Structure formats: structure tokens, C-alpha cells
Amino acid sequence: MASRAMKFPVLLALFFVLGSLCGCAHGPGAPATSGRVVVLTGASSGFGRGVALQLASRGDRLVLAARRTELLESLTRECEQRGGRAVAVTTDVADAAQVARLAEVARREFGRIDVWINNAGVGAIGRFDETPLRDHDRIIDVNVKGVIHGSHVALRQFRQQGHGVLINVSSVTGRTAFAYQASYSASKHAVRALGAAIHEELRANGERGIEICTIFPYAADTPWWPNAANYTGQSPRMILIDPPGKVIAAIVRATTHPRREISVGWKAKVLHVFQRVTPTLTEWAGGKIAHDQFVIEPPPAPTGSGNLHEPGPIGGIDGGVREKIKFEDAAREPDGLRDGG
Ligand SMILES: NC(=O)c1ccc[n+]([C@@H]2O[C@H](COP(=O)([O-])OP(=O)(O)OC[C@H]3O[C@@H](n4cnc5c(N)ncnc54)[C@H](OP(=O)(O)O)[C@@H]3O)[C@@H](O)[C@H]2O)c1
């Protein structure tokens, strides 16, 4: 009787030891869920900031990149308070040498890279020909070349290690081109194509320990909107804008459950289905919505190149777009309606 009672705790201990060993294994389909080394671009605001805080709570070791050093440094402290370890590396992803240095810091500090997230991105809203060429160039430099720079260093490292997860943040505009966001849509289509091609290369070479995942968020309320370049002369808005937490949760989940492509939320999923079934109609409807939301509906706003060439003023996770829309709509309502009369 006594020996049976002894056996149970021993078996239990064995179970836990084996369980934790399996949990730590890096290999096909079994990425570790904590203590990983994660490089994250675009960490200073929006989705990136939210993802960093959540991964830190899981005990991950983070290498955080963006241009705004002060925001990165305060985020680093917040991550460490949550139990993670974090290093801030001021980086402009459009510069390949700076991205190479980012990878170098990750290797020097933590010895390997388990997950690389290319999240940094910028955009411009406006008629194609009224948006300066310099701004179109910059969108391609940051959103396309930046993702190529990050993916290149990440994959070289992953192939040396035999494992790794690469996550690239595209957008619904990466499948459905939106009016007034021509270069942005083109850049996000490129991010999708890049991911699909790399995925096939990995499959063709049987490199099952390396995963690549492209994320397609619908419009979400982050500083992307107030910081974007704007040449419409109106303050942009978007219908049914998502809370940023939805996208942050999807990116965090993709670090442990990567899939080739992930559409975030029902709006992105429905758009994807419509785009496949009837692309012309979907793009026409998107164009009508964009014209309405960017040109007809909003009140006037100053034009300018936003955060394309210099970092923008707005940090944090929430961009205040939903609040702004509520405020604008309330201001537009006739007095009687506003008073409930
Ligand atoms: N919010 C949306 O509606 C939405 C929808 C679909 C997809 N996305 C995509 O999601 C990603 C994250 O955007 P977000 O919504 O979280 O907006 P956000 O708050 O503006 O975040 C963008 C991040 O990218 C960084 N960044 C910009 N240019 C950079 C550069 N040259 N080098 C390094 N970092 C740079 C910004 O930091 P610094 O300025 O400090 O460099 C910031 O941390 C972007 O790729 C965006 O295109 C957004």
C-alpha cells in the first residue's frame, strides 16, 4: 500500500519533467511558448507595443526595434516589470545595415532568434497623383524593403539553427487594393507575395522546422491613422474599425501557432472570400467605401507626410480613431437628435 502511494508522486514528477522537456523542444510544430528570443520591428506603438507587452508577460526575451528610442526604452522597462527581458535597438528598417545590426544585437544578447516579427509599417492616404513621389518611394522602402531586410536576416539565422518562426504583417489591402491607398496596397500585396514564395521554398526543401506566417488585419484603431501621411485634406476614418487588441492577440498566437496566412477577425475573412469569388465587385465596393470614408464623410484636416520620413507624434496602442469618429458624428447631429428629442 505504502509503495503504491510512493509510486504516484514519482510518476507525477516524471510526467512533469517529460512535459516540460517537450514544451521546451524547438522543432516542427512544437515551438516553445515562453523564454523565446523574439525580434519585433515597429515596437514603439500600436500592435507592436501591445505584442511586446504580452510576450514579456510570457517570459520571452525581446529585441525591440523602431525609430523612436525614448518610446522603446520605456517599453523595455515595462516589459522587464512584467517578467520578460528586453533590449531596445533604434532601427530604421528601410536601411539594410541597421536591420543586420538588429539581428546582431539579438544574437549577441541571447545567442539565437526563435521568432522574427516584421511589423513596422507606414502609409499614406490620398489621390495617387496628389501624393508626392517621395512619399510613395518611402512606403515601398519601409513596407517592402524593410520586410525583405528583416526576412533575409531572419531566414539566414533560422536555417543555421534549424528552426524559427517568421511573421510578416500585411493588411486586408494586401489582398484587396483600396482606392486612396495605392502604394500602401501595392506594398502589402508585395508582403503577401514574399511570404507565399518563401513558404514554397521552405516546403520544396523540406525545411519543416521553419515557419512563415503572413497576417492580414482589417483597419484597427492604432496610431497608424493619426500618424499616416494624408493628402485628402480630410481627417480619415474607417467603418467598423477594429480594436487593436484583436490584432495583437492574433500576432501573439501566431508566434506559437503559425499558419501560412491569417486573416484577423470576420471582416478580414469576409473580404478575403469576396475577393476570391468576385474581385472586381469587391474592389469597386472597397473604392466606394474609401471615397466615402476618406473624402466625403470626414471634416477637413491638414495635409502632410505624417510619420513617413520622421517619426510621428502619437504613441501608445490606441489611436483614438473610434473616439474621434464618435465625437465628429455627435457634432454633426442636429441638436434635437443629440438631446434625444
Ligand atoms: N492600424 C491598421 O488599421 C492596420 C491595418 C492593417 C495592417 N496594419 C499594419 O500593421 C503594422 C503595425 O501598424 P500599427 O497599426 O500598429 O501602427 P503604428 O502604431 O503606426 O505602428 C507602426 C510602427 O512601425 C514603426 N515604424 C514606422 N516606420 C519605421 C521605420 N522606417 N523603421 C522602423 N520602424 C518604423 C513605428 O515606430 P517609429 O515611428 O518609432 O519608427 C511604429 O512602431 C503596420 O505594418 C501596418 O501597416 C495596420
The ligand as an SDF file (V2000), in Angstrom:
LIG
                    3D

 48 52  0  0  0  0  0  0  0  0999 V2000
   -3.8810   50.0010  -37.8990 N   0  0  0  0  0  0  0  0  0  0  0  0
   -4.3930   49.4850  -39.0080 C   0  0  0  0  0  0  0  0  0  0  0  0
   -5.5240   49.8250  -39.4230 O   0  0  0  0  0  0  0  0  0  0  0  0
   -3.6270   48.4300  -39.7580 C   0  0  0  0  0  0  0  0  0  0  0  0
   -4.3620   47.5390  -40.5610 C   0  0  0  0  0  0  0  0  0  0  0  0
   -3.6800   46.5830  -41.2780 C   0  0  0  0  0  0  0  0  0  0  0  0
   -2.2980   46.4820  -41.1930 C   0  0  0  0  0  0  0  0  0  0  0  0
   -1.6030   47.3570  -40.4100 N   0  0  0  0  0  0  0  0  0  0  0  0
   -0.1430   47.2150  -40.3460 C   0  0  0  0  0  0  0  0  0  0  0  0
    0.2100   46.8510  -39.0310 O   0  0  0  0  0  0  0  0  0  0  0  0
    1.5610   47.2400  -38.7670 C   0  0  0  0  0  0  0  0  0  0  0  0
    1.6200   47.9680  -37.4390 C   0  0  0  0  0  0  0  0  0  0  0  0
    0.8970   49.1660  -37.5600 O   0  0  0  0  0  0  0  0  0  0  0  0
    0.0480   49.8040  -36.3720 P   0  0  0  0  0  0  0  0  0  0  0  0
   -1.3610   49.8070  -36.7980 O   0  0  0  0  0  0  0  0  0  0  0  0
    0.4260   49.2120  -35.0890 O   0  0  0  0  0  0  0  0  0  0  0  0
    0.5160   51.3450  -36.4980 O   0  0  0  0  0  0  0  0  0  0  0  0
    1.5970   52.1980  -35.7100 P   0  0  0  0  0  0  0  0  0  0  0  0
    1.1910   52.3850  -34.2920 O   0  0  0  0  0  0  0  0  0  0  0  0
    1.8180   53.4150  -36.5380 O   0  0  0  0  0  0  0  0  0  0  0  0
    2.8870   51.2840  -35.7130 O   0  0  0  0  0  0  0  0  0  0  0  0
    3.8410   51.3060  -36.7400 C   0  0  0  0  0  0  0  0  0  0  0  0
    5.1860   51.0020  -36.1270 C   0  0  0  0  0  0  0  0  0  0  0  0
    6.1580   50.9790  -37.1670 O   0  0  0  0  0  0  0  0  0  0  0  0
    7.2720   51.7750  -36.7660 C   0  0  0  0  0  0  0  0  0  0  0  0
    7.9540   52.2960  -37.9360 N   0  0  0  0  0  0  0  0  0  0  0  0
    7.4800   53.1380  -38.8860 C   0  0  0  0  0  0  0  0  0  0  0  0
    8.4380   53.3910  -39.7800 N   0  0  0  0  0  0  0  0  0  0  0  0
    9.5340   52.6980  -39.3940 C   0  0  0  0  0  0  0  0  0  0  0  0
   10.8410   52.5680  -39.9120 C   0  0  0  0  0  0  0  0  0  0  0  0
   11.2210   53.1890  -41.0290 N   0  0  0  0  0  0  0  0  0  0  0  0
   11.7190   51.7730  -39.2520 N   0  0  0  0  0  0  0  0  0  0  0  0
   11.3320   51.1320  -38.1150 C   0  0  0  0  0  0  0  0  0  0  0  0
   10.1210   51.2250  -37.5830 N   0  0  0  0  0  0  0  0  0  0  0  0
    9.2410   52.0170  -38.2210 C   0  0  0  0  0  0  0  0  0  0  0  0
    6.6580   52.8660  -35.8950 C   0  0  0  0  0  0  0  0  0  0  0  0
    7.6150   53.3900  -34.9750 O   0  0  0  0  0  0  0  0  0  0  0  0
    8.5900   54.6300  -35.2010 P   0  0  0  0  0  0  0  0  0  0  0  0
    7.7810   55.7260  -35.8020 O   0  0  0  0  0  0  0  0  0  0  0  0
    9.0650   54.8870  -33.8060 O   0  0  0  0  0  0  0  0  0  0  0  0
    9.6740   54.1360  -36.0960 O   0  0  0  0  0  0  0  0  0  0  0  0
    5.6280   52.0570  -35.1210 C   0  0  0  0  0  0  0  0  0  0  0  0
    6.2380   51.4190  -34.0350 O   0  0  0  0  0  0  0  0  0  0  0  0
    1.9900   48.0830  -39.9620 C   0  0  0  0  0  0  0  0  0  0  0  0
    2.7320   47.2800  -40.8470 O   0  0  0  0  0  0  0  0  0  0  0  0
    0.6600   48.4800  -40.6030 C   0  0  0  0  0  0  0  0  0  0  0  0
    0.8030   48.7610  -41.9720 O   0  0  0  0  0  0  0  0  0  0  0  0
   -2.2460   48.3190  -39.6870 C   0  0  0  0  0  0  0  0  0  0  0  0
  1  2  1  0
  2  3  2  0
  2  4  1  0
  4  5  1  0
  4 48  2  0
  5  6  2  0
  6  7  1  0
  7  8  2  0
  8  9  1  0
  8 48  1  0
  9 10  1  0
  9 46  1  0
 10 11  1  0
 11 12  1  0
 11 44  1  0
 12 13  1  0
 13 14  1  0
 14 15  2  0
 14 16  1  0
 14 17  1  0
 17 18  1  0
 18 19  2  0
 18 20  1  0
 18 21  1  0
 21 22  1  0
 22 23  1  0
 23 24  1  0
 23 42  1  0
 24 25  1  0
 25 26  1  0
 25 36  1  0
 26 27  1  0
 26 35  1  0
 27 28  2  0
 28 29  1  0
 29 30  1  0
 29 35  2  0
 30 31  1  0
 30 32  2  0
 32 33  1  0
 33 34  2  0
 34 35  1  0
 36 37  1  0
 36 42  1  0
 37 38  1  0
 38 39  2  0
 38 40  1  0
 38 41  1  0
 42 43  1  0
 44 45  1  0
 44 46  1  0
 46 47  1  0
M  CHG  2   8   1  16  -1
M  END
$$$$
